[in-house]
Amino acid sequence: MAAQPRFTHNASGRFESRWAQVTVLDSPAVLLEGMAGATVGVWCAHGEGRATFPDAGVEAAVLEGGLAPIRYADASGSVTTSYPANPNGSPHGIAALCSPDGRHLAMMPHPERCFLGWQCPWAPADAGIDPAGAGPWLRLFQNAAAWCAKEA
């Protein structure tokens, strides 16, 4: 059996806590349905968020299968491996991994900390985030509720 990917200690060797920007890519992830193409901010607070691939074949399969659906992005919205925009040093800017069937999503940023507009410390003026309304990550939780209701 091939060694599976995992999240390990940040390349900086430190706990990293900051507002970062990520890009959501097309993937089978149920929780990210309808979010592909979005570049949004998200809170990071972790000491072990660097994606590691002990097996190069598994890494290739993850990338080819669209199973790394959230990537750290720089100020222009491009995927980055550069610190501090990529706070943990993940290859390919990987911030999340999902299963091929889309039912499982593991991510190190914290969307639960910014699902309301007032929880977002900054967003471009054209992002349409109302401090009194929904934040960009509410959709992830709405997708979860819709999937559960459909499966019930």
Buried (B, 14 or more C-beta within 10 A) or exposed (E): EEEEBEBBBBBBEEBBEEBBBBBBBEBBBBBBBEBBEBBBBBBBBBBBBBBBBEEEEBBEBBBEEBBBBBBBBBEEEEBBBEBEBBBBBBBBBBBBBBBEEBEEBEBBBBBEBBBBBEBBEEBEEEBEBEEEEBBBBBBBBBBBEEBEEEEE
